[in-house]
Amino acid sequence: MSIRRATAVVAGLACCGALGACGGSGNPTVNSGDFVSACVTKTQQQNKNVPSSINLSSVCQCMQPKLEAAGLGTKTINDLNTNSQAQSIAAQCVASTAPGQGTPSPPSPPSTPSTPPQTTT
């Protein structure tokens, strides 16, 4: 899946699933121990078309400390429904946890020949 499609999916995830006020029970605060499981559950319930390549648990685990750092730790999941900062954090976390999207490895150094080239005179 392309990163663009993954980010588009999280827009729905952020608005209605992990962060949304779409109904259902459980509305823990971001800084509670129940946030990650509630985030995953709400996303699965409200977004039936989340690609299997998106690991919701990883996305929600990524989001929690970032939301807390942004001063949103005491907000409930439902409070974050229209928060553009929370939606941006959700999109960042989907992008950073998508397969093949982590920090790239540094390039390998050029290989050197095992024996020096022979010169003829």
SULKA-V594156 format. One record per run of one state. SS is the DSSP state (H for helix, E for strand, L for the rest). FROM is the first residue (numbers start at 1). TO is the last residue. If there is no record, write none. Layout:
<<SS | FROM | TO> <SS | FROM | TO>>
//
This chain:
<<L | 1 | 2> <H | 3 | 17> <L | 18 | 28> <E | 29 | 29> <L | 30 | 34> <H | 35 | 46> <L | 47 | 55> <H | 56 | 69> <L | 70 | 75> <E | 76 | 76> <L | 77 | 77> <H | 78 | 80> <L | 81 | 83> <H | 84 | 97> <L | 98 | 121>>
//
